[in-house]
Amino acid sequence: MSEINKKIKDIIDSNNIVLFMKGTPESPQCGFSMAVSNILKHLKVGFEGVNVLENNEIRQGIKDYTDWPTIPQLYVKGEFVGGCDIVKEMFEKGELKKLLENKSLLS
């Protein structure tokens, strides 16, 4: 496993919810990252935002890691959930809330 894959795996393994995004949860740098960040905030769930703009290795590394071409990418309990469109659709159908409840991440 490459050094960057190990680093990404460590980030994913050490946080219940991780959002690899452009910018930070407080200051997203793209609309898609903002949308997913806002959904998580709306659900009042804590998450770790990883700003891929600060680290090109992670920016490319996360795409290779999941074989998913776009940012943002959401992970819940080590599992890749998807990007903006998938997360939005799951949120609208109530599936995201159910997933978080099933993982005991919603109070």
C-alpha positions in Angstrom: 0.0 0.0 0.0 1.4 3.4 -1.0 2.2 6.0 1.7 -0.7 8.2 0.6 -3.2 5.3 0.6 -2.1 4.5 4.1 -2.6 8.1 5.2 -6.1 8.2 3.6 -7.0 4.9 5.2 -5.8 6.2 8.6 -8.0 9.3 8.2 -11.0 7.2 7.3 -10.4 4.6 10.0 -10.0 7.2 12.8 -13.2 9.1 12.1 -16.8 8.0 12.1 -17.7 10.3 9.3 -15.2 11.9 6.9 -15.9 14.2 4.0 -13.1 14.7 1.5 -14.0 18.1 0.2 -12.7 21.3 -1.5 -12.4 23.8 1.3 -13.5 23.3 4.9 -16.9 22.7 6.5 -16.9 26.3 7.7 -15.7 27.6 4.3 -16.4 25.2 1.4 -14.6 26.1 -1.9 -17.2 24.5 -4.3 -20.9 24.1 -4.4 -20.9 20.3 -4.3 -18.7 20.3 -1.2 -21.0 22.9 0.4 -24.1 20.9 -0.5 -22.8 17.7 1.2 -21.4 19.6 4.2 -24.8 21.4 4.7 -26.7 18.1 4.5 -24.4 16.7 7.3 -24.9 19.9 9.4 -28.7 19.7 8.8 -28.6 16.2 10.2 -26.7 17.6 13.2 -24.0 15.0 12.8 -20.3 15.6 13.6 -17.9 14.9 10.8 -14.3 15.4 9.8 -13.7 17.6 6.8 -10.5 17.0 4.8 -9.6 19.9 2.5 -8.1 18.3 -0.6 -7.0 21.7 -1.9 -4.3 21.8 0.8 -2.7 18.6 -0.3 -2.4 17.5 -4.0 -1.3 14.0 -2.9 -4.6 13.5 -1.0 -6.6 15.2 -3.8 -5.4 12.7 -6.3 -4.9 9.9 -3.8 -8.6 9.8 -2.7 -9.7 9.5 -6.3 -7.4 6.6 -6.8 -8.3 5.1 -3.4 -12.0 4.8 -4.2 -11.7 4.8 -8.0 -14.2 7.7 -7.9 -13.3 10.7 -10.1 -14.9 13.5 -8.2 -14.7 15.4 -4.9 -16.5 15.5 -2.5 -16.4 12.0 -1.2 -18.3 10.9 1.9 -17.2 8.0 4.2 -19.3 6.7 7.1 -17.6 4.2 9.5 -15.0 3.4 6.9 -17.5 2.8 4.1 -17.5 4.9 0.9 -21.0 6.4 0.6 -20.6 8.4 -2.5 -20.3 11.9 -4.0 -22.6 14.9 -4.0 -25.4 13.5 -6.2 -25.6 10.2 -4.3 -25.6 11.9 -0.9 -28.2 14.4 -2.0 -30.5 11.6 -3.3 -30.0 9.5 -0.2 -30.8 12.6 2.0 -34.0 13.4 0.0 -35.2 9.8 0.3 -34.4 9.6 4.0 -31.8 6.9 3.3 -28.9 8.9 4.6 -30.6 9.5 8.0 -31.4 5.8 8.2 -27.8 4.9 7.4 -26.5 7.2 10.2 -29.1 5.9 12.6 -28.1 2.3 11.8 -24.5 3.2 12.5 -25.5 4.8 15.8 -24.3 8.2 14.7 -27.5 10.2 15.2 -28.6 11.2 18.6 
